[in-house]
Amino acid sequence: MSRTMTRDLTEGRPLKLIVSFALPMLFGVLFQQLYSFVDTAIVGRFLGAERLAAVGATGSVNFLVIGLCLGLCSGFSIPIAQAFGAKDETEVRRCVWHAVVLSGVLSVVFAVLSATLCKPLLRLMNTPEEILDHSASYIGIIFATIPCCVLYNMAGGILRSLGDSRTPVIFLVLASLVNILLDLFLIIVCKMDVAGAAVATAVSQLLAGIGCVVVMIRRFPVLHMNREDRRPDAALAKKMLGTGLPMGLQFSITAIGSVMVQWSVNGLGVNAVAAVSGGGKLSMFFACIFDALASTMATYAGQNMGARKLDRIHQGLRCTSVLGIVYCVCAFGVVALFARPMLGLFIDADAAPEVTSMGVRYLFINASFYIPLLFVNIVRLSIQGMGFTRVAMLAGLFEMVARTVVALFVVPAAGFTGACFANPAAWVAADVFLFPCYFQIMRSLRQRLMPDAQEVRTGRKILRLRKAA
């Protein structure tokens, strides 16, 4: 198979491969967060706490719709990674073509529906009336430009499936710089209010997506298609949807719980909404490494599943766990020491001391549970990479139930502090489900793919050796 610009994760030391693949991914996730981070900082500092609350109030409904799209893109990438791991060039091209067509059609449908329904959704979520119009203005633009978001994430997902985690990062860095300049220009100079932040995000994503597509066309011989590769195949389309839809629904099911929490927070007033917005942005920034490690494990598990190297998947997950736990301890220390000055990026502590205090509480409680969040990400994405997307979707159901219970019962009783425990409760609930599923899946796969193997314990390791004929 031609391997120009690609990387094979089925050979070599798992730790070295994971670190080298995850580092560009980490920079990519950091800069992706920078879109949201800069939007929030500029809105909060230049437009005030009320506008910050208006943007923050859209977070869960944004996750509900955009998460569905991102899940689809991630799910469509799984068969591509598996075909690449199996070294089947033709299947790679056919999967890529069907992924592009399906994601393009679905993104337009989602854009029309969500942009039309955004204001009723915000009303349903009990969004405070004084910020409703600004919230609808911001999220309406985000929804209308969903194809821009899908273009980048689908192109980036294809490149990562082929082992290239650097190219998406390069264009995302450039797009982030454009986003910052457009934020400042549209909000401060053009006086577009929160709508300027949404337009800046959409334009930046469009540029990043176009850049990835150009590289795919020019530098990846494996993707040079002929007419046969582009022939519609109902069975393959069904297979792609079979991995994409459960992952998209997983995001959306998880987001339903977030919508319930946002509804309960909205009922606590504008200060609570602003505090969750600022604290949530910082928490998401610290969680970037979890996203990078998770995306790495999805590609790593996908390729090794295609190559039928199950032991390498488990070795990779173990290495990723150690790296992640060390980071979690360090991140908690940083939050414990510097939460208040970091929140000053979004909130003027002198003008809004109550919002700042609430934001510190939210960030500290979430950071205390980063280890469960780590495992939610890496275990779930490993399972998804192996092709068991429906199992991962059920984990999202556990998250939804946990967040809903907190929103309906804990927040009314404990107020804002109760809302701070919504995410930790969801992460723990998902882990309780995911860990037994992962080990059961590995046992089942070993029995199915290596039926004649026997286990031999050597110290801490268990080797599966072929029985003699």
C-alpha positions in Angstrom: 0.0 0.0 0.0 1.3 3.5 -0.8 2.1 5.2 2.5 3.0 8.7 1.5 2.0 11.2 4.3 0.4 8.3 6.2 1.4 6.5 9.4 0.9 2.9 10.3 0.0 2.5 14.0 0.0 -1.3 13.9 3.8 -1.6 14.2 6.3 -0.2 16.8 6.2 0.6 20.5 2.7 1.7 21.5 3.9 4.4 23.9 6.1 6.1 21.4 3.4 5.9 18.7 0.7 7.3 21.0 2.8 10.2 22.2 4.0 11.2 18.8 0.5 10.9 17.4 -1.2 12.6 20.3 1.0 15.7 20.5 -0.2 17.2 17.2 -3.7 16.2 18.2 -3.3 18.0 21.5 -2.2 21.2 19.8 -5.2 20.8 17.4 -7.6 20.4 20.3 -6.0 23.3 22.1 -6.5 25.6 19.1 -10.0 24.3 18.6 -10.7 25.3 22.1 -9.1 28.6 21.4 -12.0 29.4 19.1 -14.4 29.1 22.0 -11.9 30.5 24.5 -11.2 33.7 22.6 -14.9 34.2 21.8 -15.7 33.9 25.5 -12.9 36.2 26.6 -13.6 38.9 24.1 -17.3 38.8 24.7 -16.9 38.8 28.5 -14.3 41.6 28.6 -15.6 43.9 25.9 -19.4 43.2 26.0 -19.9 42.4 29.7 -21.2 39.6 31.9 -24.7 39.7 30.4 -23.4 39.0 26.9 -21.1 36.3 28.4 -24.2 34.7 29.9 -26.0 35.0 26.5 -23.2 33.0 24.8 -22.9 30.6 27.7 -26.6 29.9 27.8 -26.2 28.3 24.3 -23.6 25.8 25.3 -25.7 22.8 25.9 -28.0 23.2 22.9 -24.8 23.9 20.9 -23.4 20.6 22.2 -26.7 18.9 21.4 -26.6 19.7 17.7 -22.9 20.2 16.9 -22.1 17.1 18.9 -24.4 15.1 16.7 -22.5 16.3 13.7 -19.0 15.7 15.2 -20.1 12.2 16.3 -21.1 11.4 12.8 -17.8 12.6 11.4 -15.9 10.5 14.0 -18.1 7.5 13.3 -17.5 7.7 9.6 -13.8 7.8 10.2 -13.8 4.4 12.0 -14.3 2.2 8.9 -11.6 4.2 7.1 -9.1 3.6 9.9 -10.0 -0.1 10.0 -9.6 -0.5 6.2 -6.2 1.3 6.4 -5.1 -1.0 9.2 -6.1 -4.0 7.0 -4.1 -2.4 4.1 -7.1 -2.4 1.8 -6.6 0.7 -0.5 -9.8 0.2 -2.4 -11.9 -0.1 0.7 -10.2 3.1 2.1 -11.2 5.1 -1.0 -14.8 3.7 -1.0 -15.2 4.5 2.7 -13.9 8.0 2.2 -16.2 8.8 -0.7 -19.3 7.5 1.2 -18.2 9.5 4.3 -17.9 12.7 2.3 -21.3 12.3 0.6 -23.2 11.3 3.7 -21.7 14.0 5.9 -22.3 16.7 3.2 -26.0 15.8 2.9 -26.6 15.4 6.6 -24.9 18.7 7.5 -27.2 20.7 5.2 -30.3 19.0 6.7 -29.1 19.7 10.3 -28.2 23.3 9.4 -31.7 24.0 8.1 -33.6 22.3 11.0 -31.5 23.6 13.9 -31.3 27.2 12.6 -35.1 27.2 12.3 -35.7 25.8 15.8 -32.9 27.4 17.8 -35.1 30.1 19.5 -37.8 27.7 20.5 -35.1 25.4 22.0 -33.7 28.3 24.0 -37.1 29.2 25.3 -37.7 25.5 26.3 -34.4 25.6 28.2 -35.7 28.4 30.4 -33.2 30.9 29.0 -33.5 34.3 30.9 -35.6 36.7 28.9 -33.0 39.5 29.1 -30.4 37.4 27.2 -32.7 35.4 24.9 -32.4 37.5 21.8 -28.6 37.7 22.0 -28.4 33.9 22.6 -30.6 33.2 19.6 -28.5 35.6 17.4 -25.3 33.8 18.4 -26.4 30.2 18.1 -28.5 30.8 15.0 -25.4 31.7 13.0 -23.5 28.7 14.5 -26.3 26.4 13.4 -26.7 27.9 9.9 -23.0 27.4 9.2 -22.9 23.7 10.4 -21.5 22.6 6.9 -18.3 24.7 7.7 -17.9 22.8 10.9 -18.5 19.4 9.3 -16.1 20.2 6.4 -13.2 20.6 8.8 -14.1 17.8 11.1 -14.7 15.2 8.4 -11.6 16.2 6.5 -9.5 16.1 9.7 -11.1 12.7 10.7 -10.1 11.2 7.3 -6.5 12.5 7.7 -6.2 11.1 11.2 -7.6 7.8 10.1 -4.7 7.5 7.7 -2.2 8.4 10.4 -1.7 12.1 9.7 -2.5 14.0 12.9 -0.3 17.0 11.9 -2.1 18.5 8.8 -5.4 19.2 10.6 -3.4 21.0 13.3 -1.5 23.2 10.9 -4.7 24.6 9.3 -6.4 24.8 12.7 -3.6 27.0 14.0 -3.8 29.3 11.0 -7.6 29.4 11.3 -7.4 30.2 15.0 -5.3 33.3 14.3 -7.9 34.4 11.7 -10.6 33.8 14.3 -8.9 36.0 16.8 -8.5 38.9 14.4 -12.1 38.5 13.1 -13.4 38.5 16.7 -11.7 41.7 17.5 -12.7 43.3 14.2 -16.3 42.2 14.1 -17.1 42.8 17.8 -15.1 45.9 18.5 -14.8 47.7 15.2 -18.0 46.5 13.4 -20.1 46.5 16.5 -21.7 43.2 15.6 -22.1 42.2 19.3 -22.2 38.4 19.9 -23.1 37.7 16.3 -19.6 38.7 15.4 -18.1 35.9 17.5 -20.3 33.4 15.7 -19.4 34.7 12.2 -15.7 34.6 13.1 -15.9 31.0 14.3 -17.7 29.9 11.1 -15.3 31.6 8.7 -12.3 30.1 10.6 -13.7 26.6 10.4 -14.4 27.0 6.7 -10.8 28.0 6.0 -9.4 25.1 8.1 -11.6 22.6 6.2 -10.6 23.9 2.8 -7.0 23.6 3.7 -7.3 20.0 4.8 -9.2 19.1 1.6 -6.5 20.6 -0.6 -3.8 18.6 1.2 -5.9 15.4 0.9 -6.2 15.9 -2.8 -2.6 16.8 -3.5 -0.5 14.6 -1.1 -2.4 11.4 -0.5 -2.1 9.0 -3.4 -4.2 6.4 -1.5 -7.2 8.8 -1.9 -6.9 9.2 -5.7 -10.2 7.8 -6.8 -11.6 6.3 -10.0 -15.2 5.9 -11.1 -15.5 2.5 -9.4 -14.5 3.9 -6.0 -17.3 6.5 -6.3 -20.0 4.0 -7.2 -22.9 4.1 -4.7 -23.0 1.1 -2.4 -26.1 0.8 -0.2 -24.4 -1.9 2.0 -21.4 0.3 2.6 -23.5 3.4 3.2 -25.5 1.4 5.8 -22.3 0.3 7.4 -21.0 3.9 7.6 -24.3 5.0 9.1 -24.1 2.1 11.5 -20.9 3.5 13.0 -21.7 7.2 12.5 -25.2 7.5 13.8 -24.6 5.8 17.2 -21.6 8.0 17.8 -23.6 11.1 16.8 -26.5 10.0 19.0 -24.1 9.3 21.8 -23.1 13.0 21.7 -26.7 14.1 21.5 -27.9 11.8 24.3 -25.1 13.1 26.5 -26.1 16.6 25.5 -29.7 16.1 26.6 -28.4 15.7 30.1 -26.3 18.9 29.6 -29.5 20.7 28.4 -31.3 19.6 31.6 -28.4 21.0 33.7 -28.4 24.2 31.7 -32.1 24.5 32.3 -31.6 24.2 36.0 -28.7 26.7 36.0 -30.7 29.2 33.9 -33.3 29.1 36.7 -30.6 30.2 39.2 -30.1 33.5 37.4 -27.7 35.4 35.1 -24.8 35.3 37.6 -24.9 31.5 37.7 -25.1 31.2 33.9 -22.1 33.5 33.6 -20.1 31.6 36.2 -20.7 28.2 34.5 -19.8 29.8 31.2 -16.5 31.1 32.4 -15.6 28.1 34.6 -16.8 25.7 31.9 -14.5 27.3 29.3 -11.5 26.9 31.5 -12.4 23.3 32.5 -12.8 22.4 28.8 -9.4 24.0 28.2 -7.8 21.7 30.8 -9.7 18.7 29.3 -8.1 19.2 25.9 -5.5 16.5 26.6 -8.3 14.0 27.3 -9.8 14.8 23.8 -6.4 14.4 22.2 -5.6 11.1 23.9 -9.1 9.8 23.1 -8.9 10.7 19.4 -5.5 9.0 19.3 -6.9 5.9 20.9 -9.8 5.8 18.4 -7.4 5.8 15.4 -4.9 3.5 17.2 -7.6 1.0 18.1 -9.2 1.2 14.7 -6.0 0.4 12.8 -5.0 -2.4 15.2 -8.5 -3.8 15.0 -8.3 -3.9 11.3 -4.9 -5.7 11.6 -6.4 -8.0 14.3 -3.8 -7.0 16.9 -5.9 -7.0 20.0 -3.0 -7.1 22.5 -1.6 -3.9 21.1 -5.0 -2.1 21.7 -4.8 -3.1 25.4 -1.1 -2.1 25.7 -2.0 1.3 24.1 -4.8 1.9 26.5 -2.6 1.1 29.5 0.1 3.5 28.3 -2.5 6.2 27.7 -4.0 5.7 31.1 -0.6 6.3 32.9 0.1 9.5 30.8 -3.4 10.8 31.5 -3.4 10.2 35.3 -0.1 12.0 35.7 -1.6 15.0 33.8 -4.8 14.9 35.9 -2.8 15.4 39.1 -0.8 18.3 37.7 -3.9 19.9 36.3 -5.7 19.8 39.6 -2.7 21.5 41.3 -2.8 24.3 38.8 -6.5 24.8 39.3 -6.1 24.8 43.0 -3.5 27.5 42.9 -4.5 29.7 40.0 -8.3 29.3 39.4 -9.2 32.9 40.4 -6.6 34.7 38.2 -7.4 32.4 35.3 -11.1 33.3 35.5 -10.1 36.9 35.3 -9.6 36.3 31.6 -13.4 36.2 31.2 -14.8 38.0 34.2 -13.8 41.3 35.8 -13.5 40.3 39.5 -13.9 43.8 40.8 -17.1 44.4 38.8 -18.6 40.9 39.4 -17.1 39.3 42.5 -20.0 36.9 43.0 -19.7 35.5 39.5 -15.9 35.0 40.0 -16.4 33.2 43.3 -19.0 30.9 41.8 -16.8 30.3 38.7 -13.9 29.2 41.0 -16.1 26.8 42.8 -17.4 25.3 39.6 -13.9 24.8 38.2 -12.4 23.4 41.4 -15.1 20.7 41.7 -14.8 19.7 38.1 -11.0 19.5 38.3 -11.3 17.1 41.3 -12.9 14.5 39.0 -10.6 14.7 36.0 -9.4 11.1 36.4 -12.9 9.7 35.8 -13.2 12.1 32.8 -9.9 10.8 31.4 -11.3 7.2 31.4 -14.6 8.2 29.9 -12.7 9.6 27.0 -10.0 7.0 26.3 -12.0 3.9 27.1 -15.1 5.0 25.1 -13.0 6.0 22.1 -11.1 2.8 22.2 -14.4 0.9 22.1 -15.6 3.1 19.3 -12.4 2.6 17.4 -12.9 -1.2 17.6 -16.3 -0.7 15.9 -18.6 -1.1 18.9 -20.3 2.3 18.6 -23.6 1.2 20.1 -21.9 0.3 23.4 -20.3 3.7 23.5 -23.7 5.3 22.8 -25.1 3.5 25.9 -22.4 5.1 28.0 -23.8 8.5 26.8 -27.2 7.3 28.1 -25.6 6.8 31.6 -24.2 10.3 31.4 -27.6 11.7 30.4 -29.4 10.0 33.3 -26.8 11.2 35.9 -27.0 14.8 34.7 -30.8 14.7 34.6 -31.0 13.4 38.2 -28.7 16.2 39.4 -30.7 18.8 37.4 -34.1 17.7 38.7 -33.2 16.8 42.3 -29.8 18.0 43.4 -29.8 21.5 42.0 -33.2 22.4 43.6 -31.9 21.2 46.9 -28.3 22.4 46.9 -28.4 25.3 44.4 -25.3 26.3 42.4 -23.1 23.8 44.3 -25.3 21.0 43.2 -25.0 22.1 39.6 -21.2 21.9 40.0 -21.4 18.2 40.6 -23.5 17.5 37.4 -20.5 16.7 35.2 -18.6 14.6 37.8 -21.7 12.5 38.4 -22.0 11.9 34.7 -18.3 10.9 34.3 -18.4 8.4 37.2 -21.7 6.9 35.9 -20.2 6.4 32.4 -17.1 4.7 33.8 -19.1 2.3 35.9 -20.7 1.1 32.6 -17.6 1.4 30.3 -15.0 -0.6 32.2 -16.9 -3.9 32.3 -18.0 -3.5 28.7 -14.4 -3.0 27.6 -13.1 -6.1 29.2 -16.0 -8.2 28.0 -15.5 -6.9 24.4 -11.8 -7.8 24.6 -12.6 -11.3 25.8 -15.2 -11.8 23.1 -12.9 -10.6 20.3 -10.1 -12.8 21.5 -12.3 -15.8 21.4 -13.7 -14.9 17.9 -10.5 -13.8 16.2 -8.0 -16.1 18.0 -10.1 -19.2 18.7 -7.1 -21.6 18.8 -5.1 -19.4 21.1 -4.2 -20.2 24.7 -3.3 -17.8 27.5 0.2 -18.2 29.1 1.0 -16.0 32.2 4.6 -14.7 32.2 5.1 -12.5 35.2 2.6 -9.6 34.9 1.9 -10.2 31.2 -0.6 -12.7 29.7 0.4 -13.9 26.2 -2.0 -15.6 23.8 -0.1 -18.3 21.9 -1.3 -20.5 19.0 -1.9 -24.1 20.0 0.2 -26.6 18.1 -1.7 -28.5 15.4 
